[in-house]
Amino acid sequence: MSEERERQGKKFPYRTAKQCKPWYNAVYHILFIIYRFIYHLHVIGRENIPDGPAVICPRHCTLADPPMVCFGLTRKHFPRIMAKEELLDTPVLGWFLYRIGVFGVRRGNNDMSSIKNGLRSLKEGSKLVIFPEGTRVHEGEHVQAQTGAIMFALKTGAPLVPVYLTRAKKFHRMDMVFGEPYHPQIAGKKATPEEMRQLADELLEKIYALEGRVPK
């Protein structure tokens, strides 16, 4: 682990679900009131959210997506969200994000600290929210899926749950579709790089296939 990662680990040590939930519940209630006024969330397939640990994999196109996914899950399912590391260094915002259970990941690197945090979150029984595209995708843009969600599912046995979100627009309805949970399958005991890429592409296909369930 590099000196920089050691510094980040000391600055943001892992917080358990028990430590995060009081903060999360308080912030949830405040933001729910605000976001309910700005966005009209319509959720389809909420019965597909499994009890226990799961890797929640939404489409990502606007800044409103992370809190809206939390509202879609409802308070019944406590989420841990993997976000870009820079957000936690943001004054005030980073302080709140850290306390409600968000943990940072250094994009483009094999960040062992974030991997350990994700594995521990799933072992605690939380929902781990990962945006497979790794970044916000703008209108008409296409990006390749990242393999992180697949790795967590294979290592823990937690199911993947594809989630399609329509693009959030203020004072318009936002649709969210939870697909059926599933377990990625590999031929041997350890996935090859080719299998990881294929499984990541398959996950993204499942996410976008849910667009067909959005009411016209």
N, C-alpha and C positions, 0 to 999 in steps of 0.2 A: 504494500500500500504506500502511495506517495505521501510526502509531507503534507501536501494540500488536502488529500483525502483524510489523513489523520486529523488535521485541523477541523475539517467539516464534521467528522465523526464526534469530536469532542464538543463542538459547538451545538450540534443537533443529535444528542444521544437518543437512542430508540425510546419512544414513549409507548407504553402498553395501551391496549384498548380501554382498560379500566381507567387509566389516567386521562385519556382523550375524550371519553364519552361525555362527561359533564360540560366541557368546553364545546364539544360538537353540538350537543343538544341545544345549548344556549344560542349559538350562532345560527343553527338550523332554524329556530323559531323566528329570529329576527329577519334573516334573509328570505325565509318562506313568505313572509308578509310582503316584503318589497318585491320579490320576483313574481309573486302571484298577481300583483297589480300590473307589472310590466309585460309579463308573458303569460299566455293561456296554455298551460301544459295539458296535453291529452295523451294518456298512457295506454298502450295496447300490450297485452301479453304479460302483465305483471305476475300472473300465476306461474310463469316460467322461471321466476327467480327462485333458486333452490334454497332450502335452509342449510346452514353451515357454510363452510368456506367455498368460494367460487371466484373465478377471474372474470370480471365484468369488462366487456370489450366494446366500447361505443365508437361510433363514427365521431370525428372531431372537425368542426368547421367554424365555431365561434367561441369567444371567451365565456359565453354564458353556459357552455356545455357542462363543465364539471359540477357547478351547483345544481343544474337541472337534472343531471344524472342522480345526484343525491336525493332530490325530491322525488324522482321516479322510483327510487328504491324504497322510499319512505323511511321513517325512523326505525322500522322493524329490522332493517338490515344496515348495520354499521359499516361504512366504507372506509378503506384506506386508499388514498389517491397518490399515485406516482406522478410527480410534476418535475419540470425542469428545475435544476438546482438553483438557478438564479432567482427564482421566485422567493425562496426562503431567505435570501439575502436582502430582499426588499424591505425597507423600514416599515414598521407597523404591520403591513400585510403579511410579511414573512413570519412575524411573531405570532399572529393569529393562526396562520396556516399550520405552523409547527404544532401548536397546542391542540388543534382539532384532529391531528393525525396524518396530515400530509407529510410525505417525506420526499426528499430530492433525489434526482438521478442525473448524472452527468452524461448527456447525450453524446453518442459517438464513441463511448468508451465502455470497456467491460468493468462497470462500476460494481465491485464486490459488496460495498457497503449497502447500496440500494437493493441488491439481490438478497442479501441477508435480511434486510428489513421486510422485503416482500414475502419471503419464505416464512418469517416469524409471524407476520400478519395473518397469513393463511392458516398457520398452525394454531393461532389463537381463535380461529373460527370467523374472522372478518371477511368481508367482501373486498377484494383487491381490484381497484379500478385502473385499467391501463388502456390508453388510447393507442391501438395498434399502428395507426398511421404515424405516431410519434410527433406530430405537429398539426396545427390547424391547416385544413385543406380548403383552398379558396374555390369559388365557383368555376367549374370547368377544368380544375386541376386534378391530376391523378398522381399519387405517390405509392411507393412500394411499402407493403406492410413490414413492420419490425417483428422480430421473432421472440421478444421478451415474454409476451403472454403465453406463447407455446411452451417456453422453457419452464415457467412457473407451473403450468398445468401438468406437464410431464413429471416434474420433480415432486409434486405434492399429491397428485391424483385428483386435484380440484377440477371441476368442470369449467369449460369456457362458456360464457353466455354472450352471444353476439347482440349488439344493440344498435338500432338505426335511429338517428335523430334528424329531423328536418332542420334546416337552417333557421336559427333563432332571429326573429325580427320583432322589434318592440311593438307591443299592442296587437300582435297577431298570434294565432294559434301555433303552438309548437307540438309536433307529434313525436312520440318516442315509442319504439317497438322493441320489446324484449323477445328475442328468439329462444328456441328450445336449447337448454344446456346440452353440451356434448363433450366427450373425451377424445382428444386427438389420438390417433393410432399410429404406431410405428412398427417396423418389421422386427427389430431386435431389441436388446435391452437399452441401447443408447441410440438416440436419433442422429443420423448423419446430417451434415450441413445441407445436403440436397433435400432431405426429408423436412428439416426445419423450415426451409424456404417454401416448400410445397405446402406445408401445414399453415404457414403464415398467409400465403395466398388464398388458401381455402377459407381461412377465417374471414378475410376481407370480403371474399365472395359471399359468404353467409350473411355478413353484415349488410351489404348492399342489396342482397336478394330480399331483405325485409322491407325494402321500399315499396314493394308490391302490396304490402298490408296497410299502407298509409291511406286513409280515406281521401278520396278526390274532392 
